[in-house]
Amino acid sequence: MKEIMSRHAAADAQREHIKKHVQVKNDFKSIIDSAKAVANDINAQDNMAVTERDVRSVMREELDMRFTKIKTVSLHSNSEKNLVLR
């Protein structure tokens, strides 16, 4: 029973560490382009075994953050003529 409790405590501590790391990035207005970049950053700085899945779940469930696809815009839509007509 103690072993199970210690695993849960370790997982909770890891999730808190990920949450703090993402919040620091948000406070400094740093661009978070992927969960992989955040996981690599945490792994390099703190020698932790953090996966992309962990980062994504913390961002989605606890911080209410999600990645969205970037929509492509045709080149002529930002021409001077179209910008004036809008």
C-alpha positions as CSV (number, residue, x, y, z in Angstrom):
1,M,0.0,0.0,0.0
2,K,2.8,2.4,0.9
3,E,4.4,1.7,-2.5
4,I,1.3,2.7,-4.4
5,M,0.9,5.8,-2.3
6,S,4.5,6.8,-3.0
7,R,4.0,6.3,-6.7
8,H,1.0,8.6,-6.6
9,A,2.9,11.2,-4.6
10,A,5.7,11.1,-7.1
11,A,3.3,11.5,-10.0
12,D,1.6,14.4,-8.3
13,A,5.0,16.1,-7.6
14,Q,5.9,15.7,-11.3
15,R,2.7,17.2,-12.4
16,E,3.1,20.2,-10.1
17,H,6.7,20.7,-11.4
18,I,5.4,20.7,-15.0
19,K,2.6,23.1,-14.1
20,K,5.1,25.5,-12.4
21,H,7.4,25.3,-15.4
22,V,4.6,26.1,-17.9
23,Q,3.3,28.9,-15.7
24,V,6.8,30.5,-15.6
25,K,6.9,30.4,-19.4
26,N,3.5,32.1,-19.5
27,D,4.6,34.7,-17.0
28,F,7.6,35.7,-19.2
29,K,5.4,35.7,-22.3
30,S,7.5,32.9,-23.8
31,I,6.0,31.1,-26.9
32,I,5.2,27.5,-26.2
33,D,5.2,25.9,-29.7
34,S,5.0,22.3,-28.7
35,A,4.7,19.9,-25.8
36,K,7.9,18.2,-27.0
37,A,9.8,21.5,-26.5
38,V,8.5,21.9,-23.0
39,A,9.3,18.3,-22.1
40,N,12.8,18.6,-23.5
41,D,13.4,21.8,-21.6
42,I,12.3,20.2,-18.3
43,N,14.4,17.1,-19.0
44,A,17.5,19.1,-19.7
45,Q,17.2,21.5,-16.8
46,D,16.0,19.3,-14.0
47,N,17.1,15.8,-15.1
48,M,13.5,14.5,-14.9
49,A,11.8,11.9,-17.1
50,V,8.9,14.0,-18.4
51,T,7.0,12.9,-21.5
52,E,5.1,14.9,-24.0
53,R,1.9,13.2,-22.9
54,D,2.4,14.3,-19.3
55,V,3.0,17.9,-20.5
56,R,-0.1,17.9,-22.7
57,S,-2.3,16.4,-20.0
58,V,-1.2,19.0,-17.4
59,M,-1.7,21.9,-19.9
60,R,-5.1,20.6,-21.0
61,E,-6.5,19.5,-17.6
62,E,-5.0,21.8,-15.1
63,L,-4.1,25.0,-17.0
64,D,-6.9,24.9,-19.6
65,M,-4.4,25.3,-22.5
66,R,-4.7,23.6,-25.9
67,F,-2.7,23.6,-29.1
68,T,-4.6,24.7,-32.2
69,K,-3.7,24.2,-35.8
70,I,-2.5,27.3,-37.7
71,K,-4.7,28.1,-40.6
72,T,-3.0,29.0,-43.9
73,V,-3.8,32.3,-45.5
74,S,-3.4,32.9,-49.2
75,L,-0.8,35.6,-50.2
76,H,-3.2,37.8,-52.0
77,S,-5.5,38.2,-49.0
78,N,-3.0,40.4,-47.3
79,S,-2.4,42.6,-50.3
80,E,-2.8,46.4,-49.9
81,K,-6.0,46.3,-52.0
82,N,-7.6,43.7,-49.9
83,L,-6.5,45.3,-46.6
84,V,-8.0,48.6,-47.7
85,L,-11.3,46.9,-48.8
86,R,-11.8,45.2,-45.5
